[in-house]
Amino acid sequence: MSEMRSFFFRNKTVFSLGFVSILISSLVGLVSGVTLGYMTDLLAIVPALMLLITPAIGVRGSIFGAVGSRLGTAVHMGTFELSFKKGSVLRQNVETSIILTIVMAVVMGAFAKLAAIVMGIESISLHEFIFISVMGGTLSSLVLIVINVIVAVTGFKHDWDLDNISAPIITAAGDIVTMPMLFATTLLVINPHMHDWLIVIFSIIFVIVAVLLILYVLLKKKDEVRRIFVQSIPTLLIFIIIEIVAGSLINNELESFIALPALLIMVSPFLGSSNSLGGILTSRFSSYLHMGLLRPKAIPGKLAFENFAITYVFGIFAFVLIGVATFTVSGFLGMESPPLATMIALSLIAGMISTTILCVLAYYLSILTFRLSLDPDDHSIPLITSMIDVFGVVAFVATILLLGLA
């Protein structure tokens, strides 16, 4: 008992900030979930849209989660400054996030169409996928840039540990902003009064802009923006492919989700909370590695296991909350839902499976990228996000089957 009290006392700052950010992340993620719940008719009309939704939300969280992690590391290392002057950490990260957003949105649209063809799913055209991806992604990213800067500046002024607050807040913000943008853009595309030639022109312009941005970055020499971009692209490409696989898993069980919209509502806060937990853990590991507090050993040490324990505490809190909140919101909106006990069991069982996997992945991905002389801030969060989305969806669907909900 005294050891447990000591554990909570040592990490009281982590818990005080972490619980608040996890609470915000979980509850705000419900807004995204409700949007997805209301999209059941649209998903039935455009089933391949799920192949774009999961990577679009995930990429937004990965790009801006990595920004938050880099800013957190900069604060720990004493290199962060409240300035947008050329060469400042803040400006370099904002510039890189905009470029990555546009480039990866074009890639996502193309990959989603290719996946639909490979899987034999009837879908909208390539230029429509690109239009939805870029328009929805860019609009949501502009909001996330502002939020990221506000979080960084506020955290810096109040001497908060950004590793404990950035990932949950940015993940939640990414969910709540991206989903409605994708929804609205999709409605615009399938609107019979929308001219197809106009969408074609816009999609061509988006592709040209993406190519020009790539050339702009690659021509920059010994620049932090170029370094982040070059190191992030391979990871994000792998990420998109994995996220499309996650989307296909949900798409395969679409009938069950449409029959019980509460399950669809739970998907977003469930994956968002899993990503928040992974973001907090990888951000902390990244900072520990940079500061020399964590040694990249094959067997995790005491510091790593203590952080695993912190993650489990956050996880139990988050997933019980998600089960209760989803059931409550579904009842309030008049959407079909399993009983409260079943919703809590679904969220908690799938959540604990996901948390166990993310603890292992977070540690080994962090030390692997560090050993390869890569920046864990640029690679760990995107990789952990994509992998957790897939494993999280697998755990979620498997638990649904286990509980007899499908």
FENNORLIN-V936716 format. One record per pair of residues at least 4 apart in sequence whose C-alpha atoms are under 6 Angstrom apart, sorted by the first residue. I is the first residue (numbers start at 1). J is the second residue. Records with the same first field share a line. If there is no record, write none. Layout:
I->J ; J
This chain:
8->12
12->16
14->18
15->19
18->22 ; 164
19->23
21->165 ; 168
22->26 ; 168
24->28
25->29 ; 168 ; 169 ; 172
26->269 ; 273
28->172
29->172 ; 268 ; 269
30->34 ; 269
31->176
32->175 ; 176 ; 179
33->265 ; 268
34->265
37->261 ; 264 ; 265
40->258
42->46
43->47
48->123
50->247
51->112 ; 244 ; 247
52->56 ; 112
54->243 ; 247
55->59 ; 240 ; 243
59->63
60->174
61->65 ; 171 ; 174
62->66 ; 382
65->167
66->377 ; 378 ; 381
68->166
69->283 ; 377
70->377
72->162 ; 163
73->287
74->78 ; 79 ; 80
75->80
84->91
92->225
96->225
97->101
100->104
101->105
103->210
104->108
105->133 ; 134
106->130
108->112
109->129 ; 130 ; 133
113->126
116->120 ; 121
127->200 ; 203
130->134 ; 203
131->135 ; 203
132->136 ; 185
133->137
134->138
136->181 ; 182
137->141
140->177 ; 178
144->148
149->153
150->154
151->155
152->156
155->159 ; 160
162->166
163->280 ; 283 ; 284
164->280
166->170
167->171 ; 276 ; 279 ; 280
168->276
170->174
173->177
174->178
182->186
187->191
217->226
226->230
228->232
232->378
239->386
242->386
243->386
246->390
256->406
257->261 ; 263 ; 264
260->336 ; 337
261->336
262->330 ; 337
266->270
268->272
269->273
275->279 ; 385
278->282
279->283 ; 381
282->286 ; 362
286->376
288->292 ; 293 ; 294
289->294
296->367
300->304
311->315
315->319
319->347 ; 348
320->344 ; 348
321->325
322->326
323->343 ; 344 ; 347
326->330
327->340
330->334 ; 335
342->346
344->348
345->349
347->351
348->352
350->395 ; 396
351->355
354->392
358->362
361->365
362->366
364->368
365->380
366->376 ; 380
367->371
369->374 ; 376
370->374
376->380
380->384
381->385
384->388
388->392
389->393
392->396
393->397
394->398
400->405
401->405 ; 406
